[in-house]
Amino acid sequence: MTDSSSHEMPQFNEDFRKSHYHQNLHNFEAEELLDREPIDLDTQNINEFIRNKRILITGAAGSIGRNLVKQIILFKPKRLILVDKCESAIYELDEEIREIQVSGIEIISIIGDVSDYRRMKPLFQKNQPQIIFHAAANKHVPLLEKNAYEAIKTNIFGTKVLADLAVEYWVEKFILISTDKAVNPSNVMGVTKRFAEIILQNLNKTNDTTQFIVTRFGNVLGTKGSVVPVFKKQIDRGGPVEITHPGVMRYFITMNEACQLVLEAGAKGHANEIFILDMGELVPLRALAEKMIRLSGLEPHVDIKIIYIGMRAGEKLVEERLRNDEMDALTHHPKLKIARLSAVDGFELDDVLTQLEKALDSGEDNEMILILKDAIPEYVSHNSEFEKLDILRAAKVENTITE
């Protein structure tokens, strides 16, 4: 007779091991990952800048936009116009704000694509925003190497639509949330954000109503799809932690620092200025992974392995804060610097935009990217299928010289 009780005995299986493993992991805050003290900027000017104003935030339901909304609410704006093209995300944000029970602030949540002029113009007509925080963007570097159309549509044409409407409707200040990847760009995401900066630079020269200001910062700790939550997920499942290359280094900033920088730029900034936070030293991703493993209560290379999987499409080894021709200057705060946008020689904005529109109609990625490479010569692709276009461009330049 078979002993059926043996089938009922609990087994020390993989599920039990994982459960026990998770119970023993330590939690930690993003600020603990910094090898410096978090930076608190002076916010005394922000109250006067925000209070009783009509504020438009694009990409409001994204990681940065959502946190920006929560900070701006504290300064009592008159009206908050929240725009995002993701229906579920803007719904969740709307519900979250209602739970806070904000009084005296009119909050308008709008599903809309910033590149859709027919959607954005009535929004400006009806709400008359005084200040715009432009956080809407496509941002994931490897993904955008395969989706150039979406990056160009949102990051370039979306910025153009909003910026033109800002001038038309006498917006006081327009603050673009840019990235260190716009400096000597090596990928589609970076070059489209650099192009967005140039659009604003051009408008600063041709209008006297709206001040266009740029903020640039490095990787924001904890944003969706960024390295910290990815590493955390890999640690939670027992490893390995995957890094693309031993030499990859990045600047890091907390969400609170990023939002403070954006607000400070709006309050203190003027046309053609780039606000840059002193983010300390570059951090090797290997060191970040080791620190996260230790903060989880584990030992790197013993409990959790770290492996190298090869560079991703468009990825640089080291990011930069400024171009060689961009000089920075100190401000009222020792950790906040201002750089002046450098002049763009031989850049006929309207001509390039017309060419890009035709390329979008064609759907040909190579055609789109070649236009961007001709317009922004410092754009050199890394680990990307578009490296072949750099070779073609170099050959074309060489032929021009020899002729």
N, C-alpha and C positions, 0 to 999 in steps of 0.2 A: 504494500500500500504506500502510495506516495505521500510524503509529508507536505501538505499544502501550505502549512504555516510558514515554510521557508520563502514562499512567494510574497508573504506579507511583511517580512522583515525589512526595516528601513535600511537603505544602502547609502554609503558615503560616496555619492556620485558627483558629477560635475556641477549640477544645480546647487547641491548643498555647499560645495566648495565656493562657488560664486557668491552665494548668499552670505556665508561667513566672511568672505573677503570684503564685500561691500559694507558689512556692519563695522568693520575695523578701519575703514578709510576715514581720514580726517578731512573736514571741510576747511576752506580758507577763503579770505577775501582777495579780490583782484589787486588791491593796494599792496598786499604782502609780496607781490611778485616784483615790485619796483625795487631797484637797487639805489633808491634815493627817496627823500621825503616827498610826499605828495604836495603839489603846488596849489596854494590858495591865492587866487588873484583878488585884487581890490574891487569890491562890487558896489562901492558907494555911488558910482556914476550910473550904474545899471538901473537903479530904481527910477531916476529921472528920465532915463532913456525909454523905459518900457511902460511906466504907469500911464494908464488912460489912453494908450495908443492902440491902433488897429494893426495886429500882427498876423502876417501870413507865414506859415511854415510848410514847406513842401517836403515830401518824404517823411511826413509827421509820424507815421506808424512804424518807421524803421528804428533801429537801435538808437542812433544818435537823435533823430527827430523826436522820438518818444521821451527821452530824457530831457531834451531841450524844452519840450512842452511842460513837463513837470516843474522845471526850474523857472520858466517864464511866468507860470501861473502865480508863483510866490510874489511877483512884483506887480500884480494887479493890472494887467492890460485891460483896455476897454473891450476888445474883441479879439478872439483867437480864431483864425481861419485855418483849418487843418486839412491838408490835401495829401492824398496817397492813392495810388492806382490799385492797391491790393484791398479788395473789399473786406475780407475777413479781418485783416490787420487793423484797418481803420475802425471797423465795428468794435473790436476788442479795446482799442484805445478810447473810443467814445464811452464805452461802458466803464472803463477804468476811471476816467475823469469824473463821470457821474457819481461813482462811489466815493470820490474825494469830497463831493458836495461843495463844489466851488460856488461861491455866491458873488454876484455883482459883475461877473465876467460872461459875456456872450460867447458861446463856443459853437462854431459851425464846422461840422465834419463833412468833407466832400470827397467822393470817389472821383478821381480824375487823373488823366495822364498829362504831365506838364508840357509834353510836346504837341498836344492837341490845342491849337490856337482857338478853335471854335468853342472849346470847353473853358479855356482860361480867360478869354476876353470878357464874357459875361460875369465871371467871378470878380474880375477887377472892377468892372462897371458897378456892380451891386455893392461890393464890400469896401472899395476905396482903401486898400491897405497902405499904411504909412511906412512900415518896415517889413522886409522880406528876409527870412532865413531860408536859403535854398539848400536843402539837404537831400533832395531827391536825386538818385544816381544809381546806375548799374555799377557794381564795384568789385565783383569777384574775378580776379585776374585770369586764371586759367580758363574759366568758363567763357569769358568775353573774347578770348582769342578765337573761339569757335562761333561767337555770336556778335560779330563786329557791327552788324546792322542795328541791333538793340542798343549797343553802347553809344553809337553815333546819334541815333534817334533821341535817346534820353539825355545823355551827358552834353551833347553839342546843341542839337535843335531844341531840346527842352529848355536849356539855359537861354538860348536866343529868344524863344517865345516869351519867356518870363521877363527877361531884361528889356526887351522892346516895349512890353506892356508897362513895365515899371517906369520907363521914361514918359510914355504916353499919359499915364495916370499920376504923375508927379509923386512917385514914391520917394521918401526921404533917403532911405539907405537900403541897399541890397547887399546881403552878406552871403558870399558863396563858400560853402564848405568844400575845400579842395583837399589835396593829399600830397604827401612827399613823393608819390609815384608820378606826379606831373613834372618833376624835375628830371631833365634828361631822360624822357620816358623810354621804357624798353618793352612796353606792352600796349594793347588797345585801350585798356582802362586808363592808363596814365596819360596817353596822348590825347584822349578825348577830354580829360579833365584839364589838361594844359590848353587845349583849344577853347574850352569854356572860360578859362582865365583871360585869354586873348580877346574873346568877345567882349568881356567886361572892360578890359583895358581900352579897347577901341571906343566903347561908349563913353568912357570917362573923358575922352578927348573931344567928343562931339556933342555932349549935352551938359547943361549947367543946372539940372534939376535934381538928378539922382546921383548919390555917391555909391560907387561900386567898390566893395572891399572883399578881400580874399583872406581866408584862414587856411593854413596848411598844418597838418599834423601827421604823425606816424600812425602805427597800428593802435587802435583803441581796444584796450583790454576788455574782453567779454562780449564784443559785438557778434551777432549771428554769423556763423561760418568762418570766424577768425581763428587764429591759431590757438588761443587759450581754451575755448570750449572744445575744439577738436582734440587737443592734447588731453583735456580732462576726460573726455569720453573714452579715449584710448587707455588712460590709466584706470578708469572705472572698470573696464572689461579685462584688466590684467595685462595690458600691453600687447605688442610692443608700441612704443611711441615712435611715430614716423616723422623723420626730418628729411628734407630734400637733399641737403648738402652740409657737411661739417662747417663750412665757412659762412653760412647764411647768418646775417646780422640785421637787426631791425631796431628802430626807435619805438618806444612804447609810451602810451599816455592813458590815464584812467578816464572813464566815462565822465566823471565829475570835472576833471581838468579840461577835457575837450569842450564840454558845454560852457564852462566858465570862459574859455578862450573865445568861443563864438560870441558870447554876450559882451565880453570886454571889447572885442573888435567892433561890434556894433556901436557900443557906447562911446568909444574913444577914437575909432578909425576914421580915416579920410580917404578920398578917391585915390586909387592906384596904390594902395598900401596892402602888403601881405603881412598878416600877423602870424608869428611863429613862436611856439612855446619852447623854452629850453628844456628838452626832454632828457637831458643827461647824456650819458655815453651810449653808444650803440650796444645792443644786447645780443650776444650769440644765441640762436634758438636752442642750441644744445644746452647752454647754461640755464635757459628758461625752463626747458623740459626737466632737467635735473632738479631744479628748485621746486617745480610743481610736484614731482615725485616725492621729494623729501617732505614738503608741506602736507602731502597726503598720508604721511606716516610710514613711508616705504623707502627702500634703498635703491637708488638708480643703478642699473647694470647688474643688480642682484635680484630684487623683486620684480623690477620692470626693466625690460630691455629697451635700448634706443637703437633704431636702425636707420639707415640712409637709403632713400628710395629714388634719388635722382631729381634734378631740377625740373620744376613744372613749367608749362608753357608761359612765356612772358616774364618769368621771374628773374630778378637781379640777386646777386649775392649780397650787395650792400645798398641800402637806400640813401638818398641825399636830401638835405633840407633846402639847399639853395643851388641855383645855377652859378657858374663861375662869374657871370656878369651881374649877379644880383648881390648887392651889399646890404648887410643888415645894420641896424642901429639900436641902441638901448632905448628903453621907454621909462615910464614912471615906476615900472616893476622890474627888478633885476632878472627875473626869469622869463620876461616877455620881450620879444624883439620885433621890430618892424623892418621889412625890406620893401624897397620900391620895385615895382614891376619894370623890367627892362624893356627898352623899345624893341619893336618887332620890325625888322627891315624887310621891305619887299613883300609884305603880306597884304594882299588885296582881299579883305575879308569877304566881301560880297561875291567876288569871283569864285573863291574857294567854296563857299556855301552853295553856290549854284552848281558847281561841279559835283559836290557831295550829294546834293539832291538827285541829280541824274544817276549817280552811282548807286544810290539807294533804290531807285526805280529798277535798275538793272539786276540788283540782287547779287552782284559779283563782289565778293569780299576783297579780292586782289585789287580791283579797281578802286574801291573805297580807301583801302590802306595806302595805295600808291599816292593818292591825292594828299593824304595826311602826311606822308613822308616828304613829298615835295614842298608842302606848306611849312612843315616844322622839321628842319634838317637834323636837329639833334635827336629825333626819334629813330632809334636803332633797335630793332627787335632782338630779343634774347630767347633762345630755346623755343623758337616759334617757326611755324611754316612760312611766316612772312619775312624770314631772314633772306630768302631768295630775292625779295624785292630790294633789299639793301644792296645786293650784288648788282642787280640791274641798274639801280640808281647810280652806283659808283662807276659802272661802265659808261653810263650816259654822260656823267660829269667828265670822265676821262676823254671821251670822244669830243666833247665840246671844247676842252682845253687844247687838244691836238689840232682841231680844225682852225 
